[in-house]
Amino acid sequence: MKCVICKHGETSRGTTTVTLERDASTIVFKNVPADICDNCGEKYIDSATTKKLLSEANEMIRNGTEVDIRSYRPAA
């Protein structure tokens, strides 16, 4: 797909790191699948992956996690 940010690059599949912060909690997911622009580096994460990341982060925050770093695991 054409990058909507730079309007010049094309995206291709890769992985990225996503950091989510809320109040005193910081959650880092590594190896998250994304489409990445070959020109500007903008990353696009699909809605299913985003929903899973937010769900996992919310659960960790509810359990009192302050800092967590983990590899992303796709849904089974």
C-alpha positions as CSV (number, residue, x, y, z in Angstrom):
1,M,0.0,0.0,0.0
2,K,1.1,3.6,-0.5
3,C,2.2,5.4,2.7
4,V,-0.4,7.9,3.8
5,I,2.2,9.9,5.7
6,C,5.0,10.6,3.1
7,K,2.9,9.7,0.0
8,H,6.0,8.3,-1.7
9,G,6.9,5.0,-0.1
10,E,5.3,1.6,-0.3
11,T,4.8,-0.6,2.7
12,S,6.0,-4.1,3.3
13,R,5.5,-6.6,6.1
14,G,7.9,-6.5,9.0
15,T,7.9,-6.2,12.7
16,T,8.1,-3.3,15.1
17,T,8.2,-2.5,18.8
18,V,5.1,-0.9,20.4
19,T,5.3,1.0,23.7
20,L,2.0,1.7,25.6
21,E,1.9,4.0,28.6
22,R,-0.9,4.8,31.0
23,D,-0.4,6.6,34.3
24,A,2.5,4.8,36.0
25,S,2.5,1.8,33.7
26,T,4.7,1.2,30.7
27,I,4.1,-1.9,28.5
28,V,6.5,-2.8,25.7
29,F,5.6,-5.4,23.0
30,K,8.5,-6.5,20.7
31,N,8.2,-8.2,17.3
32,V,4.7,-6.8,16.5
33,P,3.7,-7.5,12.9
34,A,3.3,-4.3,10.9
35,D,3.4,-2.8,7.4
36,I,6.4,-0.5,7.3
37,C,7.0,2.3,4.8
38,D,10.2,1.8,2.9
39,N,10.7,5.6,2.5
40,C,9.8,7.2,5.9
41,G,9.5,4.2,8.2
42,E,5.9,4.8,9.3
43,K,4.4,1.7,10.8
44,Y,0.8,0.5,10.3
45,I,-0.6,-2.1,12.7
46,D,-3.8,-3.9,11.7
47,S,-7.0,-3.5,13.8
48,A,-6.9,-7.2,15.1
49,T,-3.3,-6.8,16.3
50,T,-4.1,-3.4,17.9
51,K,-7.1,-4.8,19.7
52,K,-5.0,-7.7,21.1
53,L,-2.2,-5.4,22.2
54,L,-4.6,-3.1,24.0
55,S,-6.5,-6.0,25.6
56,E,-3.3,-7.5,27.0
57,A,-2.0,-4.1,28.2
58,N,-5.3,-3.3,30.0
59,E,-5.2,-6.7,31.7
60,M,-1.6,-6.1,32.9
61,I,-2.4,-2.6,34.1
62,R,-5.5,-3.9,36.0
63,N,-3.1,-6.5,37.7
64,G,-0.8,-3.7,38.9
65,T,2.0,-4.1,36.3
66,E,4.3,-1.0,36.3
67,V,6.8,-2.1,33.6
68,D,6.6,-5.1,31.3
69,I,8.6,-6.0,28.2
70,R,7.5,-9.0,26.1
71,S,7.4,-10.5,22.7
72,Y,4.2,-10.3,20.8
73,R,2.4,-13.6,20.4
74,P,-0.3,-13.8,17.7
75,A,-3.7,-15.3,18.7
76,A,-3.9,-19.0,18.3
